[in-house]
Amino acid sequence: MKPVSWTPIDDKDVSMLNVQEKLSYGLGDFASAFTWASLSLYLMYFYTDVFGISPALVGTLFLVTRLWDAVTDPAVGLLADRTRTRFGRLRPYLLFFSLPLGAMLALTFTTPALSENGRIIYAFVTYITLMGLYTLVNIPYSALPVSMTTDNDERRQLTNYRMLLSYIAFVVISYATLPLVGWLGDGDEQRGFALTYALYGAITFAVFLLTFKGVRERYVEGDSASNPLESLAHIARARPFWIMFATSILIFTLMLMPDSAAIYFFKYYLGKESSVSLFLAMGYASMVAGVIFNQLVMRRFCKRRVMIGANLAYGVALASFFMAADLGAAFYFAAFMAAKFINGIIAPTMWAMVGDIADYVEYQSGRRATGTTSAVTFSHKFGMSIGGLVTGVLFSIYGYTPNTEQSETVLVLIKSMMSVLPAVGALGVAALMLIYPLGDRRMAEIRTAKPTAA
């Protein structure tokens, strides 16, 4: 087996990354957030209360799409590993697929004048296509740091820029979306969502072009695995990958449930739907502060220990929301903001650990399969779909009916989705981290011994 050799794409400049290039890379997740934040915050509500399909059917749609992702995510990772063009290996995906992604985002939030069955088919087609296009852009984007630099500290900085700009976008989207829907729709939610997401689609395309123009791929693998099954086998044999896979599913199934449940909580539990935009925006502003604070934490503590402590604290903050919900706005705002601040510590730590898995796979196999390893993001989308399925099934079981007064049982369920259920997920993540084998000390040894070590 040949060791991996790294070859600069452009010998004229292999210098350290400057701030402009790091910012250009981070803008890619700002663009991605217009899809991801919309799916997390508003798609469930849009489908049930605006588009007009049942919660159980929405959950089924999410699950079917994730089964398709089980094929497309690894496939795009393998394809990206083997792409060679004059634009680089990964950047072409941003150039050629960001426009279709923006257009499909707009179509997904459009309600066509069709029969009920026609709208159901439309929802399946547009959502599945949207997620396929998102995969074609986001998997290569996630793998870019390894082609941009071989320095581990710089890769970590790129992740920090990415997380920071992503959650700044979350602040913008959470605060602006419903007011834009009201303003552009002039009382017609269907028209308002369609026009708002036409705007978001255009922003997605334009910002991805900035990322394409602003980043450079300096390195490509000199010996990428030629057999796709061999690449997948390297990943499958990595125990840390499966622990992180399970961790991601818990995070995106339960821990992020408050994001999508918030609009139901304000509309039905509190009867203050207009306040949800400020609530979410303040939560994500707190998350941005958590991402910044994470830089201090990561310099002093092992990533694994950070994940254990932060998830325990996250669980406590979320559980407190159950009581805070009935104590007044100051209390439930404070509980949510505390939880999102801690979430801001967790998110970049988790992404840094995904990078550790890439190094571990290379150390174990002697081969680098960057795009394939980035397909760990499949677990994020799979977890989110399971969360949507759980929400849809629970709503159906307990008798949720859109745009009517809800029963006491449904109201308690909505409050639990904001608090108790995600707290259970956080405790599960902390437990998984107890058996995770890649602490910082172990990773330092692996990076010294791996084939691409300087």
Buried (B, 14 or more C-beta within 10 A) or exposed (E): EEEBEBEEBEEEEEEEBEEEBBBBBBBBBBBBBBBBBBBBBBBBBBBBBBBBBBBBBBBBBBBBBBEEBEEBBBBBBBBBBBBEEEBBBBBBBBBBBBBBBBBBBBBBBBBBEEEEEEBBEBBBEBBBBBBBBBBBBBBBBBBBBBBBBBEBEBBBBBBBBBBBBBBBBBBBBBBBBBEBBBEBBEEBBBBBBBBBBBBBBBBBBEBBBBBBEBBBBBBBBEBBBEEBEEBBEBBEEBBBBBBBBBBBBBBBBBBBBBBBBBBBBBBBBBEEBEBBBBBBBBBBBBBBBBBBBBBEBBEEBBBBBBBBBBBBBBBBBBBBBBEBBEEEEEBBBBBBBBBBBBBBBBBBBBBBBBBBBBBBBBBBBBBBBBBBBBBBBBBBBBBBBBBBBBBBBBBBEBEBEBEEEBEEEBBBBBBBBBBBBBBBBBBBBBBBBEEBEBEBEBBEEBBEEBBBEE
